[in-house]
Amino acid sequence: MPDSSKPGGVRRTRTGKLRTALLAAAVTAGTLAGPAQPAAAATQASTAKGTCDASLVAGPGSLVGGLWRSNGGENSVYGCPVTKESGYPDKKGSWQRFRNGQIGWSPNLGNGTLVRVYSKGDDIVFKWSGLSRDWDFFNVRWSKNGGKATQVKVGRLSPWSGQYLMSPSNCGKGGGEEVCPTTNGHLIDRFAFTVQGCDKTGVFQRGTDCGPWSIPTFIGITR
């Protein structure tokens, strides 16, 4: 009796292999095509989110730009720049505003001195570094909307650097200081910060000898 199962078996085997190959090719094609769609979506999302305006980014010779880049650039706590780096008409130094704060160069405390301020959650962080000499401690002065300055003694992170963290009060609760309305009806508190280095003096180190104040650094907090 002829073995009719062999030809049929062969046909089924070839058909099965062909189907398997086609299925594998389809899966492979789907796998290869799969990531392309999310990548395109990510590109669109990145474009929609936007990157920093290159015309506002400080050049490689800028201390302000160098600090911004070393902290992560557009992904840093400062975000993208919203102004160009600008100098002062009456003194040496520069400043640049960012989406979430400001960085300033204050060479009166040393050619490498940088002061900066940014918001972090409900807090304001003020930092300084690169002073030309070591100090025992620092004095920080801050004011709100041009009001009376508050002075705080701050310990050092290093002899040349430090930071001060504060939680600003709500609008209208700052001892009667003014608030600044914006054109869209929101309220903005404008805070100014400056720092000086101090040494303890005298036999019992009860005296102090302090250096000059840094160039003020500003930040606006919307309420």
Disulfide bonds with the S-S distance in Angstrom:
Cys52-Cys80 1.98
Cys198-Cys210 2.03
